[in-house]
Amino acid sequence: MQFGVLGPLEVRADGNPLTPSRAQARLLAVLLCRPNQWLRADALIDLLFGDDDGNAARLQVLVFRLRKSLGDPARIEQREGSYRIVVCPGEYDVDRFASLRQAGAAALNRDDLDDAASSLREAVGLWRGDPFAGMDEPALVAAEALRLRGERIAVQEALYTAEIRRGAAAEIIDELSELAAQHPLRESLTALLLRGLHQCGRRAEALTIYQQTRAQLIEELGLEPGDELRATQAMVLSDAEDASVEQAAVPRQLPPEPAGIAGRSEELAQLTELVHKHGTASAPLVIAIDGPAGIGKTTFAVHAAHQVREFYGDGQIFVDLRGYSSGEPVDPATAVRSILLALGVRLVGIPEGLDERSAMLRSSLAGKRLLIVLDNVRGAEQVRPVLPASDCLLLVTSRNQLRGLAVHDNAHRITLRPLVPEAAGDVLAGVVGSSRAAGDPDAVARLVELCGRIPLALRIAGERASRFPADGLSALAAELSDEHRRLDQLADADDPAADLRAAFSWSYRALAAEDARTFRYLGLHPSGAIGLPAIAILTEGTPREIRRSADRLVSQHLLEEPQPGRFKLHDLLRLYAGELATEQESAEDLRATTRRMLDWYLATVGAASNAVRPRGAVAPVVDAAGPEAGPLQFAGAAQALDWFEIERPVLVELVQRAYDEGLDDHAWQFAWALNAYYAARLHFDDWRTVTAIGRRAADRSGDKRAMMYAAIVEGFMYLESSRLDESEACYRTALELAERTGDLTRQASLLSNLGLVASRRGDHARALELQEKALAAQDALPEHESAILYTALNLSATHGALGNFQEAVRYGELALAHFRRHRISTMEPLALSNVAEGQLELGDPERARAYCLEALELFDALDAKLGRANALTVLGRAHRASGDPALAGEVWTQARELFREAGSPRAAEVDSLLATVQ
């Protein structure tokens, strides 16, 4: 739980704000004035209500209600007529403020000005407004608020003292001026302001402020300024050097060496090789380290800088340009000034103009070998004014790819990508402990993937796991598995630097409006893998607009382009983009966009399926026309199968999204249309998942036609998986539904399918009976020409199995003619293989070889490995029959390897054939 009073009273539990009533808030404020200390009930009553009778009961009721609002009754303890609130270390902003104040003061006393400024700046940053703001303050709260205000001013004064002593008055002079104006009679503040203005070269202004302050002191208090203020005025009058300001030495500004860095050896080797090759050239070496938020650019840059700093004996300078942060980016002029100050140039000597400052910087660096790190750069315009003309190393980190810096300024780019799994596991183990990680390697592997192998996400997850050592890592993996809560789990409410969502937000806020919209809509896609046509459907943009917007997102590392026109959105970024879309777009627009996307994909999958297996005159099952942009079109089966393979990571997610959205017709039609692809490529895991979703969608719809098609799909999947009992059950269910709906075409084709099941069982007589029955039924249908295609192919195989080779060839050639007429190139080589086997058995190995070679050419075009293996097996037999056993052995060896790759039991059959020629 977190308690805050440095501003309006604030209470949070697990990062979520709590809202006690006004009366409860007053009681809580009083208790927080004395955390972990007992306050007598009568004192509380007097503070809250006065001393009227009956207020003891009111206090008891109020304590009860406050405990309930906090959700933790143990937070407020009672003992012998007294109450106290239990506050743990780190829970109370006043405690954190005091701790940082003490650390800052200690650092200031030992002249560690960087640490002092850092601690004091963090302390000041805890304030959200006036303490206990907006509250009707009991006396104790009013006194505590007064004390805290004084503490705040003292810390601000110490902060500005540290900054002026560092020589950085220009960076805080506006803040200091505002504070001094609010407290015109606080002489120490006015003296500090005079020193700051003097350091900035604004002597006249400093002397004017002194005269104004002196007049006000005399008028209101009847006093002359004290010794400190008069001494400061004298220093300004004489234009003397401020003795409190550190004199410049060789700058050593690199942050400490990171404790541990995993998985960047290749990138480090690339960087050090560039340094070694550069040697002592007169031109600078510029290395731009880019990558997405949280990838570890700063950590890597600092680590690399420590590895090569020995080559740059004139010093190292580190500047955070805040390109992607909660504040505004540092402008180039300020960045150049910071470097000049680090080099010992007096502020009064630094010109105002950017060009003049850049020229001075080049002069100051002439003949020196310095290492300069520009961290968190927004764009090349922040870098170019800093480019030295001498032999210096400039390391730049950015979420921007800084392509222009590479093109125009000879920068070498090193892109950091998500860690490899092993290195990502090392990062997680470094936080949770190696023994704990080793005890649950499966959970570590799961967490690595859920965190996208991003170092920041891994460290946040590891810290969260460390807070709950009694829980297994698998419990955290289960929490992160919920996509709706994953970014919440990878966050720290108190520290934006440890909040992945905040890190992403700084990149998002840097986008132009049209690119921000593109990014949000990408979050609606069910998978991070997407092509330009699909992005155009989501955003309704023109191809040219989408291409440019996507390219700008790639340049900001909010999108990847692993191959031209094909994009990848990291899973965690996709979740963030989806959150933004939900927050900023209307529910109606989100529904319409999702429907438009699913319509387009279904229509395109239908078109691709028809290219793989054209259906001729048979009415298509998929009836989605797609949005106005229209689905993609395919020149043939090979192109369609290539598209399916590219989109494979998306397909299952699309079917699941359709089901989740309640679009049952889309879900089962997806399953039907994907059948041809899965049959050609045999991606059984995907196939099983899709058929199961399609079956559930069809059942939920209650549409018997849908249920019939879903059962056909499932039956075919089981048939190709050699699960014949399940296949037959599905086909019989589908046949019953076809009979109930009067679908004669499907009844006939299902008889053929059942014959195929029988044939796979070895019951070829039963198979022949069912397939001839199917053929007779199909011959009487108006669509008979298209309908008999597959039955003829099945009959060819069945007759071959029964030894009826003349019939096998006849039906094979009949199927082949139909497949060619309807341009069904995926089925044509199957018919050729059947005919080849029949011709071989009829004693014509030469014709068999010709058919096999033709089939192999088609199988190769389709990248159909199992089909190729089957054709090679027949071809080897033809070679052996032609008296060429050596050639037979060569092709059988190829066939065996293909069968083994596919895990097919036919590899053993080919082993037997090979034994005959060895």
ZIJOHU-V756227 format. One record per helix or strand of 2 or more residues. SS is the DSSP state (A for helix, B for strand). FROM is the first residue (numbers start at 0). LEN is the number of residues. If there is no record, write none. Layout:
# ZIJOHU-V756227
ss=SS from=FROM len=LEN
ss=SS from=FROM len=LEN
This chain:
# ZIJOHU-V756227
ss=B from=1 len=3
ss=B from=9 len=4
ss=B from=15 len=3
ss=A from=21 len=11
ss=B from=38 len=2
ss=A from=40 len=8
ss=A from=54 len=16
ss=A from=72 len=3
ss=B from=75 len=4
ss=B from=81 len=4
ss=A from=92 len=17
ss=A from=112 len=13
ss=A from=138 len=27
ss=A from=168 len=14
ss=A from=186 len=13
ss=A from=202 len=19
ss=A from=226 len=12
ss=A from=264 len=14
ss=B from=284 len=6
ss=A from=296 len=15
ss=B from=315 len=5
ss=A from=331 len=11
ss=A from=346 len=3
ss=A from=353 len=12
ss=B from=370 len=7
ss=A from=379 len=7
ss=B from=392 len=6
ss=A from=402 len=7
ss=B from=411 len=4
ss=A from=420 len=12
ss=A from=433 len=5
ss=A from=440 len=10
ss=A from=454 len=13
ss=A from=472 len=8
ss=A from=485 len=4
ss=A from=495 len=3
ss=A from=499 len=10
ss=A from=512 len=10
ss=B from=528 len=3
ss=A from=531 len=8
ss=A from=542 len=13
ss=B from=559 len=4
ss=B from=565 len=3
ss=A from=570 len=14
ss=A from=586 len=26
ss=A from=636 len=24
ss=A from=663 len=18
ss=A from=683 len=18
ss=A from=703 len=17
ss=A from=723 len=18
ss=A from=743 len=18
ss=A from=763 len=16
ss=A from=783 len=19
ss=A from=804 len=17
ss=A from=824 len=17
ss=A from=844 len=18
ss=A from=864 len=17
ss=A from=884 len=18
ss=A from=905 len=10
